[in-house]
Amino acid sequence: MPASRFLSTLVVFTLMTCASPLLVPARSAMAGEFSVTDEKADMEISEVSRIYLDGKLASVFRLDDGTRYKTVRIPTPQGRLDHTYTLCGEITIRTVDGRVETHEVSSSGILHNPDSHHFYALGSGGFTDFYLVDPQDPEAAERIPGRGEVCSTPIS
C-alpha cells in the first residue's frame, strides 16, 4: 500500500473514530443527583412509601422498627432545573389510645434545581400529608395542594 493511501486511510479512520460519539444519539444522560431521607416517627408501626420524579418511580422506602430510616440518592435527568415529585404510601400508626390505623398518604410538589440538595420526607396533618423539605434551602421544594396524580388507591 503506498504511503499516501495509508495516510489518507489513517486520517479517515481517525475522523470516524473521533466523530462517532457525535453521530450516535445520546441516551438520556443524568445531570446530577439529590438525596432524600425518610424516618419512621415514634407513633408509626410501619411505612411503605414511594417517591416519583417527573412521573417515574425513583425509590421505595420500607420502614419499621428494624429499619427506622433510609436515605436514597435520586439521579436527575439532564436539561431540566425543575422536577415534579410525588410521594405516595401507607403509614400504619398506633394511636394514643392503642388503636392501629393505616393512613394513605399522597402529595406532590416541585423541586427547584434539586441537584446536591438533601431533602427530608416529612408528614403532617395526622399522618395524611407528606412532603419534601430541605432545611438548608426551604425554597428548593414547593408543595402543591391536593393528592399526587401518579398515586392510585390499592385495590383489595
Secondary structure, 3 states (H helix, E strand, C coil): CCHHHHHHHHHHHHHHHHHHHHHCCCCCCEEEEEEEEEECCCCEEEEEEEEEECCEEEEEEEECCCCCEEEEEEEEECCCCEEEEEEEEEEEEECCCCCEEEEEEEEEEEEECCCCCEEEEEEECCCCEEEEECCCCHHHEEEECCCCCCCCCCCC
